[in-house]
Amino acid sequence: MGEAGLRVLGSTGLTVSRIGLGLAALGRPAYINLGRDQDYGGERTIASMERRCHEMLDAAYAAGIRYVDAARSYGLAETFLGHWLSARRPARDALTIGSKWGYSYVGSWRLDAPVHEVKDLSVETLRRQIVESRTLLGEGLRLYQIHSATTDSGVLDDARVLDELGRLQSEGLAIGLTVTGPSQADVIRRALDVNTRRANLFQVVQATWNLLEPSAGPALADAKACGLGVIIKEAVANGRLTDRNPSEEASRLKRYADAHHTSPDVVAIAAALSNAWVDVVLSGAVTVDQLAGNMRGVALAETAGDWPGIAETPHEYWARRSSLTWR
């Protein structure tokens, strides 16, 4: 597949690759990616999902990917990853693993579950879930992030949560936050304000940035300038920026991809990587072929530019995302 490239993630001292592997779609039977039924069919047993996850981890590691993203709410992602670590035994410094606290998976391994995850950003959840994550991932866990911090959650004003995160950081764990929704930029800047009072508590920020929703870009550039590592999620917009989106919104991207003899997902990944403030772009691939395509974005980012202007308003983008079906 080619090399993923390596760099240090902000002030953490952790080595990461330009492409990371996200386990959101690999650790649970249902997720919101377009065309997921084509990839999985009806085989969604725990055993089959774990085999698929391990195949993807093997392919990613062989391709030079050195960052893996998990979360407590990604079904059994941390369990699958922990089993893979025990079997493969990569050197501790050879792979950086980040996980997240704040959501719990409640889907009972059902595709038709009425609710798949619930959010609770209390200090009690943090204290419980860090024990759970460490039990499953051991010393492999290097970065722990607030899962989807928002302005209305109040988590960035919760002194008990911030104190506990500071304690974990003093023990050697890197601390970050992920953001979501149309007010991502506001939350990022709020986190930077927290850093002025909390001795740079947050070392990493993970945000959605893609050609349809680039609004967080200026705030992410500010975060990078302040020394934070920057991770991008949903670069292909849950499949909307791939060949699987037949709608007119993707036609301009498809024409650009055709002109560069590649596919829309490669362009979407490359566009995200081309931002000077980006350290890692997560791949949500669930097949080896998809991962290989995402990896080609590294080379395209260095040679192409003038990306197609297809941005929506943030409110329009997030409204459309919330309407996607868990598949």
NUDRENTOR-950407 format. One record per residue: x, y, z of N, C-alpha, C in turn. Coordinates in steps of 0.2 Angstrom, whole numbers, padded with zeros to 4 digits, always signed. Layout:
XYZXYZXYZ ...
***
This chain:
+0004-0006+0000+0000+0000+0000+0004+0006+0000 +0010+0006+0003+0014+0012+0003+0015+0014+0010 +0020+0018+0011+0021+0021+0018+0016+0026+0020 +0014+0026+0026+0009+0031+0029+0013+0037+0031 +0019+0038+0032+0023+0044+0035+0022+0044+0042 +0027+0047+0045+0027+0047+0053+0028+0054+0055 +0026+0056+0061+0027+0063+0064+0025+0062+0071 +0027+0067+0075+0026+0067+0082+0019+0071+0083 +0015+0069+0087+0008+0071+0088+0008+0077+0093 +0009+0083+0091+0009+0089+0095+0014+0089+0100 +0012+0090+0107+0017+0090+0112+0017+0083+0116 +0013+0078+0113+0013+0072+0117+0019+0068+0117 +0023+0069+0112+0029+0065+0111+0028+0058+0107 +0021+0057+0106+0019+0051+0103+0020+0051+0095 +0023+0045+0092+0024+0045+0085+0017+0042+0082 +0015+0046+0077+0009+0044+0073+0010+0044+0065 +0006+0041+0062+0006+0041+0054+0001+0046+0052 +0002+0048+0046-0002+0053+0043-0009+0050+0042 -0010+0043+0041-0016+0040+0041-0017+0036+0047 -0023+0036+0050-0024+0032+0056-0030+0027+0054 -0030+0022+0058-0036+0017+0057-0041+0019+0063 -0047+0021+0061-0053+0021+0066-0057+0015+0066 -0059+0013+0072-0062+0007+0073-0070+0008+0074 -0072+0014+0073-0079+0015+0074-0084+0010+0071 -0082+0009+0064-0086+0004+0060-0084-0003+0061 -0079-0005+0064-0076-0011+0065-0078-0015+0072 -0080-0011+0076-0081-0014+0083-0088-0015+0085 -0093-0014+0080-0100-0015+0082-0104-0016+0076 -0110-0020+0076-0113-0022+0070-0116-0017+0066 -0118-0011+0069-0121-0006+0065-0118+0001+0066 -0117+0004+0060-0114+0011+0060-0117+0015+0054 -0115+0021+0053-0119+0026+0049-0115+0027+0042 -0111+0022+0040-0108+0023+0034-0112+0021+0028 -0112+0025+0022-0116+0023+0016-0113+0016+0014 -0117+0012+0011-0115+0006+0008-0112+0000+0013 -0113+0001+0019-0110-0004+0024-0113-0011+0023 -0119-0011+0021-0122-0018+0019-0118-0022+0014 -0116-0018+0009-0112-0021+0004-0105-0024+0007 -0103-0021+0012-0096-0024+0015-0097-0029+0019 -0103-0029+0023-0104-0034+0029-0109-0039+0027 -0114-0038+0023-0119-0043+0022-0123-0044+0028 -0125-0050+0029-0129-0052+0035-0124-0055+0041 -0118-0056+0039-0113-0059+0044-0111-0054+0049 -0114-0053+0055-0112-0048+0060-0111-0051+0067 -0109-0057+0067-0108-0061+0073-0102-0057+0077 -0101-0058+0083-0095-0055+0087-0089-0059+0084 -0089-0065+0083-0083-0068+0080-0081-0066+0073 -0086-0065+0069-0084-0063+0062-0082-0056+0062 -0085-0052+0066-0083-0045+0067-0076-0044+0070 -0074-0048+0074-0067-0048+0077-0062-0050+0072 -0064-0055+0068-0059-0058+0063-0058-0052+0058 -0064-0048+0056-0063-0043+0051-0059-0037+0054 -0060-0036+0060-0056-0030+0064-0049-0032+0064 -0047-0038+0065-0040-0041+0066-0037-0041+0059 -0041-0042+0054-0038-0042+0047-0036-0035+0045 -0041-0030+0047-0039-0023+0045-0033-0021+0049 -0033-0023+0056-0027-0020+0060-0020-0023+0057 -0021-0029+0054-0015-0032+0051-0013-0028+0045 -0018-0027+0041-0016-0023+0035-0014-0016+0036 -0017-0013+0041-0015-0006+0043-0008-0006+0045 -0006-0011+0050+0001-0011+0052+0006-0012+0047 +0004-0017+0042+0009-0019+0037+0010-0013+0032 +0005-0008+0032+0005-0003+0027+0009+0003+0031 +0011+0003+0037+0014+0008+0040+0010+0012+0044 +0004+0011+0045-0001+0014+0050+0001+0013+0057 +0002+0019+0060+0004+0018+0067+0000+0022+0072 -0006+0024+0070-0011+0027+0075-0018+0023+0074 -0020+0021+0080-0027+0017+0080-0031+0021+0084 -0038+0022+0082-0043+0026+0086-0048+0022+0088 -0050+0021+0095-0055+0017+0097-0059+0022+0102 -0064+0019+0105-0068+0022+0110-0072+0017+0114 -0074+0019+0120-0078+0015+0124-0085+0013+0121 -0087+0017+0117-0094+0016+0114-0094+0013+0107 -0088+0011+0105-0087+0007+0098-0088+0000+0099 -0094-0002+0103-0095-0009+0103-0090-0013+0107 -0087-0018+0104-0081-0021+0107-0075-0020+0104 -0074-0013+0101-0068-0011+0098-0062-0012+0102 -0062-0010+0108-0057-0010+0113-0055-0017+0114 -0060-0022+0115-0059-0029+0116-0055-0032+0110 -0058-0031+0104-0055-0033+0098-0047-0031+0098 -0046-0025+0099-0040-0022+0099-0035-0025+0104 -0038-0026+0110-0034-0029+0115-0032-0036+0114 -0036-0040+0111-0034-0046+0109-0029-0046+0103 -0030-0042+0098-0025-0041+0093-0018-0039+0096 -0018-0035+0101-0011-0033+0104-0008-0039+0107 -0012-0043+0111-0010-0049+0114-0007-0054+0110 -0010-0054+0104-0008-0059+0099-0002-0057+0095 -0002-0051+0093+0004-0048+0088+0010-0045+0092 +0008-0043+0098+0013-0040+0103+0018-0035+0099 +0015-0030+0096+0020-0024+0094+0023-0021+0099 +0029-0018+0098+0033-0015+0103+0028-0009+0105 +0029-0007+0112+0025-0002+0115+0025+0005+0111 +0031+0007+0109+0032+0013+0105+0031+0012+0098 +0029+0006+0095+0028+0005+0088+0021+0007+0086 +0017+0008+0090+0010+0010+0089+0007+0014+0094 +0004+0019+0092+0000+0024+0096-0007+0022+0096 -0010+0021+0102-0017+0020+0102-0021+0026+0106 -0026+0028+0103-0030+0033+0107-0037+0030+0108 -0040+0032+0113-0047+0030+0115-0051+0036+0118 -0057+0035+0119-0061+0040+0121-0066+0038+0126 -0068+0042+0131-0073+0041+0136-0079+0046+0135 -0084+0044+0138-0090+0048+0138-0096+0046+0135 -0096+0041+0131-0101+0037+0128-0101+0030+0130 -0107+0027+0131-0107+0019+0132-0111+0016+0126 -0109+0010+0124-0112+0006+0119-0118+0003+0122 -0124+0004+0120-0130+0000+0123-0134-0003+0117 -0131-0005+0112-0135-0008+0106-0136-0015+0107 -0133-0018+0112-0135-0026+0113-0133-0030+0106 -0129-0027+0102-0126-0031+0096-0132-0032+0091 -0137-0027+0091-0143-0028+0087-0142-0022+0082 -0144-0024+0075-0144-0019+0070-0150-0014+0071 -0155-0017+0074-0161-0013+0074-0162-0010+0081 -0157-0009+0085-0157-0006+0091-0160+0001+0091 -0165+0002+0095-0168+0009+0095-0162+0015+0097 -0158+0013+0101-0152+0017+0103-0146+0013+0103 -0141+0016+0100-0134+0012+0100-0129+0015+0105 -0130+0021+0107-0125+0023+0112-0128+0029+0116 -0126+0030+0122-0128+0035+0126-0122+0039+0129 -0123+0046+0130-0118+0050+0132-0119+0052+0139 -0113+0052+0143-0113+0054+0150-0106+0057+0151 -0105+0063+0151-0098+0066+0152-0096+0068+0159 -0099+0064+0164-0098+0065+0171-0091+0063+0173 -0089+0065+0179-0082+0062+0182-0083+0055+0184 -0089+0053+0186-0090+0046+0187-0089+0042+0181 -0092+0044+0176-0091+0040+0169-0083+0040+0168 -0080+0045+0168-0073+0045+0167-0069+0040+0171 -0070+0041+0177-0067+0036+0182-0068+0029+0181 -0074+0027+0179-0076+0020+0177-0073+0018+0170 -0074+0022+0165-0072+0020+0159-0064+0020+0158 -0060+0024+0161-0053+0024+0161-0051+0017+0163 -0054+0015+0169-0052+0008+0171-0054+0003+0166 -0060+0003+0163-0062-0002+0158-0057-0001+0152 -0055+0005+0149-0051+0005+0144-0044+0002+0145 -0041+0004+0151-0034+0001+0153-0034-0006+0154 -0040-0009+0157-0040-0016+0157-0040-0020+0151 -0043-0017+0146-0043-0020+0139-0037-0018+0135 -0034-0013+0136-0028-0010+0131-0022-0010+0135 -0022-0011+0141-0015-0011+0145-0011-0005+0144 -0005-0006+0143+0000+0000+0142+0000+0003+0135 -0004-0001+0131-0005+0001+0124-0009+0008+0123 -0013+0009+0128-0017+0016+0128-0012+0021+0130 -0012+0026+0125-0007+0032+0126-0011+0039+0126 -0017+0039+0123-0020+0045+0122-0028+0044+0124 -0030+0048+0129-0037+0047+0131-0041+0054+0130 -0047+0054+0126-0050+0060+0124-0057+0060+0127 -0059+0066+0128-0066+0067+0129-0070+0066+0123 -0075+0062+0123-0079+0060+0117-0084+0065+0116 -0083+0069+0110-0088+0074+0108-0090+0079+0113 -0085+0083+0115-0086+0088+0120-0090+0094+0116 -0095+0097+0119-0099+0102+0116-0100+0107+0121 -0102+0113+0118-0103+0119+0123-0109+0117+0128 -0114+0114+0126-0120+0113+0130-0119+0107+0135 -0114+0103+0134-0112+0098+0139-0109+0100+0145 -0106+0106+0145-0103+0109+0151-0097+0105+0153 -0094+0100+0149-0089+0097+0152-0082+0101+0153 -0082+0106+0148-0076+0110+0149-0076+0115+0155 -0082+0115+0158-0082+0119+0164-0083+0115+0170 -0082+0109+0170-0083+0104+0175-0076+0103+0179 -0075+0106+0184-0069+0106+0188-0067+0099+0190 -0071+0095+0192-0070+0088+0194-0067+0084+0188 -0070+0085+0182-0068+0081+0176-0061+0084+0174 -0060+0090+0174-0053+0093+0172-0048+0091+0177 -0050+0091+0184-0045+0089+0189-0043+0081+0188 -0048+0077+0186-0046+0070+0185-0042+0069+0179 -0044+0073+0173-0040+0072+0167-0033+0075+0169 -0032+0080+0173-0025+0082+0175-0021+0077+0178 -0025+0073+0183-0022+0068+0187-0019+0062+0182 -0023+0060+0177-0021+0055+0172-0015+0058+0168 -0015+0064+0166-0010+0067+0162-0003+0067+0167 -0004+0068+0173+0002+0068+0177+0005+0061+0178 +0001+0056+0176+0003+0049+0176+0006+0047+0170 +0006+0051+0165+0009+0050+0159+0005+0048+0153 -0002+0049+0154-0007+0048+0148-0008+0055+0145 -0008+0055+0138-0009+0061+0135-0017+0062+0135 -0019+0068+0135-0026+0070+0136-0028+0074+0130 -0034+0073+0127-0037+0076+0122-0044+0077+0122 -0047+0080+0117-0054+0080+0116-0056+0079+0109 -0062+0077+0108-0065+0077+0101-0071+0081+0101 -0072+0084+0095-0078+0089+0095-0082+0087+0089 -0089+0089+0089-0094+0087+0084-0099+0093+0084 -0102+0093+0078-0108+0097+0077-0106+0104+0074 -0111+0108+0073-0110+0115+0069-0106+0120+0073 -0105+0118+0080-0101+0123+0084-0094+0120+0086 -0091+0116+0082-0085+0113+0083-0079+0118+0085 -0079+0124+0081-0074+0129+0081-0075+0132+0088 -0081+0133+0091-0082+0137+0097-0079+0132+0103 -0080+0126+0102-0078+0121+0107-0070+0121+0107 -0067+0121+0101-0060+0120+0101-0057+0126+0104 -0060+0132+0103-0057+0138+0106-0058+0139+0113 -0064+0136+0116-0065+0135+0123-0060+0131+0126 -0058+0125+0123-0052+0121+0125-0046+0125+0126 -0044+0129+0121-0038+0133+0121-0038+0138+0127 -0044+0140+0129-0045+0145+0135-0044+0141+0141 -0046+0134+0141-0045+0130+0147-0037+0129+0148 -0034+0128+0142-0027+0127+0142-0023+0133+0146 -0025+0139+0145-0022+0144+0148-0022+0144+0155 -0027+0141+0158-0028+0140+0165-0026+0134+0168 -0025+0129+0164-0024+0122+0166-0018+0119+0164 -0013+0123+0163-0006+0121+0161-0006+0116+0155 -0010+0118+0149-0010+0114+0143-0012+0107+0144 -0018+0107+0148-0021+0100+0149-0023+0097+0142 -0025+0100+0138-0027+0097+0131-0021+0097+0126 -0019+0091+0125-0013+0090+0120-0015+0089+0113 -0021+0086+0112-0024+0084+0105-0031+0086+0105 -0033+0088+0098-0040+0089+0097-0041+0085+0091 -0047+0082+0091-0050+0078+0085-0056+0080+0083 -0057+0082+0076-0063+0086+0074-0065+0083+0067 -0071+0084+0065-0073+0083+0058-0071+0089+0054 -0067+0087+0048-0066+0091+0043-0066+0087+0037 -0070+0090+0032-0070+0087+0025-0073+0092+0020 -0073+0090+0014-0074+0095+0009-0081+0098+0009 -0086+0094+0013-0093+0097+0014-0093+0101+0020 -0089+0100+0025-0089+0103+0031-0082+0105+0034 -0079+0111+0031-0073+0113+0033-0073+0119+0038 -0078+0120+0041-0079+0126+0045-0074+0126+0051 -0072+0120+0054-0067+0120+0060-0060+0122+0058 -0059+0122+0051-0052+0123+0049-0048+0129+0053 -0051+0135+0053-0047+0141+0056-0045+0139+0064 -0050+0136+0067-0049+0135+0074-0044+0129+0075 -0044+0124+0071-0039+0119+0071-0032+0122+0070 -0032+0126+0065-0025+0130+0064-0023+0133+0070 -0027+0137+0074-0025+0140+0080-0023+0135+0085 -0027+0129+0085-0025+0124+0090-0018+0121+0088 -0016+0120+0082-0010+0118+0080-0004+0123+0082 -0006+0129+0081-0001+0135+0082+0000+0135+0090 -0004+0132+0094-0004+0132+0101+0000+0126+0104 +0002+0122+0099+0005+0116+0101+0001+0109+0101 -0005+0109+0100-0009+0103+0100-0008+0099+0094 -0009+0093+0095-0009+0088+0089-0016+0088+0086 -0017+0087+0080-0023+0088+0076-0025+0081+0073 -0031+0078+0074-0033+0072+0071-0040+0074+0068 -0040+0072+0061-0046+0073+0058-0050+0066+0057 -0057+0067+0059-0061+0061+0058-0066+0063+0052 -0070+0058+0050-0075+0058+0045-0073+0062+0039 -0067+0061+0036-0064+0064+0030-0068+0063+0024 -0072+0057+0024-0076+0055+0018-0083+0056+0020 -0085+0059+0025-0092+0061+0027-0096+0055+0027 -0094+0050+0031-0098+0044+0032-0100+0041+0025 -0096+0041+0020-0097+0038+0014-0100+0043+0009 -0102+0049+0011-0105+0054+0006-0100+0056+0001 -0093+0056+0002-0088+0058-0002-0085+0052-0005 -0089+0047-0007-0086+0041-0010-0090+0039-0016 -0088+0034-0020-0092+0032-0026-0099+0030-0024 -0100+0028-0018-0107+0026-0015-0112+0031-0015 -0110+0037-0016-0115+0042-0015-0117+0044-0023 -0123+0042-0025-0125+0043-0032-0128+0050-0033 -0129+0054-0028-0132+0060-0028-0128+0066-0032 -0132+0071-0034-0129+0076-0038-0123+0080-0034 -0124+0080-0027-0119+0083-0023-0112+0080-0024 -0111+0074-0026-0105+0071-0027-0102+0071-0034 -0106+0074-0039-0104+0074-0046-0098+0078-0047 -0097+0084-0043-0092+0088-0044-0085+0085-0042 -0086+0082-0036-0080+0078-0033-0078+0073-0038 -0083+0069-0041-0082+0064-0045-0078+0066-0052 -0080+0072-0054-0076+0074-0060-0069+0076-0059 -0068+0079-0053-0061+0081-0050-0057+0074-0050 -0060+0069-0047-0057+0063-0046-0055+0060-0053 -0060+0060-0057-0059+0057-0064-0053+0060-0068 -0052+0067-0067-0047+0071-0070-0040+0069-0067 -0040+0067-0061-0034+0065-0058-0033+0057-0058 -0037+0054-0061-0037+0046-0062-0037+0043-0056 -0041+0045-0051-0042+0042-0045-0050+0042-0043 -0051+0040-0037-0058+0040-0035-0060+0045-0029 -0066+0047-0028-0068+0052-0024-0065+0052-0017 -0065+0045-0014-0063+0045-0007-0055+0047-0007 -0051+0045-0012-0044+0047-0012-0044+0054-0012 -0048+0058-0016-0048+0065-0016-0050+0068-0009 -0055+0065-0006-0057+0068+0000-0052+0067+0006 -0048+0061+0006-0043+0060+0011-0037+0065+0009 -0035+0066+0003-0030+0070+0001-0031+0077+0003 -0037+0079+0002-0039+0086+0003-0038+0088+0011 -0040+0083+0015-0039+0084+0022-0032+0084+0024 -0028+0079+0021-0021+0079+0023-0017+0085+0020 -0020+0089+0015-0016+0094+0013-0016+0100+0017 -0020+0100+0022-0020+0106+0027-0014+0106+0031 -0010+0111+0032-0004+0111+0035-0004+0109+0043 -0010+0111+0045-0011+0110+0053-0013+0102+0054 -0014+0098+0050-0016+0091+0051-0011+0087+0052 -0011+0083+0058-0006+0077+0059-0009+0071+0056 -0015+0069+0058-0017+0062+0056-0024+0063+0053 -0026+0059+0048-0032+0059+0045-0034+0051+0046 -0040+0050+0050-0042+0044+0051-0046+0040+0045 -0044+0034+0044-0048+0030+0039-0053+0026+0042 -0059+0026+0040-0064+0022+0043-0066+0016+0038 -0060+0014+0035-0061+0008+0030-0063+0002+0034 -0067-0002+0031-0069-0009+0034-0066-0015+0029 -0063-0013+0023-0060-0018+0019-0053-0016+0017 -0049-0021+0016-0042-0019+0014-0042-0015+0008 -0046-0016+0003-0046-0012-0003-0048-0005-0001 -0053-0004+0003-0054+0003+0005-0048+0007+0008 -0045+0003+0013-0039+0005+0016-0034+0007+0011 -0033+0003+0006-0028+0005+0001-0029+0011-0003 -0036+0012-0004-0038+0018-0007-0036+0024-0003 -0038+0024+0003-0037+0029+0008-0030+0031+0008 -0025+0026+0008-0018+0027+0009-0016+0031+0003 -0019+0030-0003-0017+0034-0009-0018+0041-0008 -0022+0043-0004-0023+0050-0003-0016+0054+0000 -0012+0050+0003-0005+0053+0005-0001+0056-0001 -0001+0052-0006+0003+0054-0012-0001+0060-0015 -0007+0059-0016-0011+0064-0020-0011+0071-0016 -0011+0071-0010-0010+0077-0006-0004+0081-0007 +0001+0078-0010+0007+0081-0011+0008+0084-0018 +0003+0081-0022+0004+0083-0030-0002+0087-0032 -0008+0086-0029-0014+0090-0032-0016+0096-0027 -0021+0099-0029-0023+0105-0025-0029+0108-0029 -0031+0114-0026-0037+0117-0029-0043+0113-0029 -0044+0110-0023-0049+0105-0022-0056+0108-0023 -0061+0104-0025-0067+0106-0027-0071+0109-0022 -0074+0115-0023-0078+0118-0018-0085+0116-0017 -0086+0111-0013-0093+0108-0012-0096+0109-0005 -0093+0114-0001-0095+0114+0006-0102+0116+0007 -0105+0113+0012-0112+0115+0014-0111+0120+0020 -0117+0123+0022-0116+0126+0029-0116+0121+0034 -0113+0123+0040-0112+0118+0045-0119+0115+0047 -0124+0119+0048-0130+0117+0051-0133+0112+0046 -0132+0113+0039-0135+0109+0034-0131+0102+0034 -0125+0103+0035-0121+0096+0035-0123+0092+0041 -0123+0095+0047-0124+0091+0053-0131+0089+0053 -0136+0092+0050-0143+0090+0050-0143+0084+0045 -0140+0084+0040-0140+0078+0035-0136+0072+0039 -0131+0073+0042-0128+0068+0045-0132+0065+0051 -0136+0069+0054-0140+0066+0059-0146+0062+0057 -0147+0063+0050-0153+0059+0047-0150+0052+0044 -0144+0051+0044-0141+0045+0041-0143+0039+0045 -0145+0033+0042-0147+0027+0045-0142+0023+0048 -0142+0021+0054-0138+0016+0056-0139+0009+0052 -0134+0006+0049-0134+0001+0045-0131-0006+0048 
***
